[in-house]
Amino acid sequence: DADVTQTPRNRITKTGKRIMLECSQTKGHDRMYWYRQDPGLGLRLIYYSFDVKDINKGEISDGYSVSRQAQAKFSLSLESAIPNQTALYFCATSDRHRGFSYNEQFFGPGTRLTVL
Amino acid sequence: SQQGEEDPQALSIQEGENATMNCSYKTSINNLQWYRQNSGRGLVHLILIRSNEREKHSGRLRVTLDTSKKSSSLLITASRAADTASYFCASQNRDDKIIFGKGTRLHILP
């Protein structure tokens, strides 16, 4: 079984609809992240969470919200989807190390979202 | 803005040749990481180099880091068709955030 799973894998929705993307992990990691990927722009950080009570905005949080329901679950919501939110969305996790940072990230398979 | 910037944006080489990709970043880092992404899939971690290291090897991969120039390079030796992918550098800054570059698309020609 995959360590980091995302649901759904593909979603087509209409402008104005509320959408939730879910991420679950079995790696036991404290840290979870949501990114979006657009052609030619690489990955951009939307939100990240270093533990269940810690939520932080990333580079492009406008139009998005998140919920860390448990250590293993981190969901991303688009309150009112718009076409320029069409993108590939990735969830990632990393472990926490004391002292010198060493935070390799483990990625889910991605969710391809299309907003019409 | 993105902290890591890869160069070149795209690279095509013959199978068996070496591929070199470069990455520049803007602020002080704890470490720099390289990831590979096959088309439409999640990223896979390749190698991490700490800010106090200058060179690191892993199989056919060689990574260098020059903190004075705020740059890193990834060398893939004896390239194979399976190396065709996009490669991203990711710099982890002192706040523990990891910021990805825009990637280099590598195409290995048969």
HADDOCK unambig.tbl for C-alpha pairs under 7 A between the chains (distance, minus, plus):
assign (segid A and resid 40 and name CA) (segid B and resid 102 and name CA) 6.24 0.50 0.50
assign (segid A and resid 41 and name CA) (segid B and resid 102 and name CA) 5.07 0.50 0.50
assign (segid A and resid 42 and name CA) (segid B and resid 100 and name CA) 6.74 0.50 0.50
assign (segid A and resid 42 and name CA) (segid B and resid 101 and name CA) 5.82 0.50 0.50
assign (segid A and resid 42 and name CA) (segid B and resid 102 and name CA) 3.79 0.50 0.50
assign (segid A and resid 42 and name CA) (segid B and resid 103 and name CA) 6.03 0.50 0.50
assign (segid A and resid 43 and name CA) (segid B and resid 100 and name CA) 5.85 0.50 0.50
assign (segid A and resid 43 and name CA) (segid B and resid 102 and name CA) 6.94 0.50 0.50
assign (segid A and resid 101 and name CA) (segid B and resid 30 and name CA) 6.56 0.50 0.50
assign (segid A and resid 104 and name CA) (segid B and resid 45 and name CA) 6.73 0.50 0.50
assign (segid A and resid 105 and name CA) (segid B and resid 45 and name CA) 6.90 0.50 0.50
assign (segid A and resid 106 and name CA) (segid B and resid 44 and name CA) 6.97 0.50 0.50
assign (segid A and resid 107 and name CA) (segid B and resid 42 and name CA) 5.44 0.50 0.50
assign (segid A and resid 107 and name CA) (segid B and resid 43 and name CA) 5.84 0.50 0.50
assign (segid A and resid 107 and name CA) (segid B and resid 44 and name CA) 6.99 0.50 0.50
assign (segid A and resid 108 and name CA) (segid B and resid 42 and name CA) 5.73 0.50 0.50
assign (segid A and resid 109 and name CA) (segid B and resid 41 and name CA) 5.56 0.50 0.50
assign (segid A and resid 109 and name CA) (segid B and resid 42 and name CA) 4.73 0.50 0.50
assign (segid A and resid 110 and name CA) (segid B and resid 41 and name CA) 6.61 0.50 0.50
assign (segid A and resid 110 and name CA) (segid B and resid 42 and name CA) 6.03 0.50 0.50
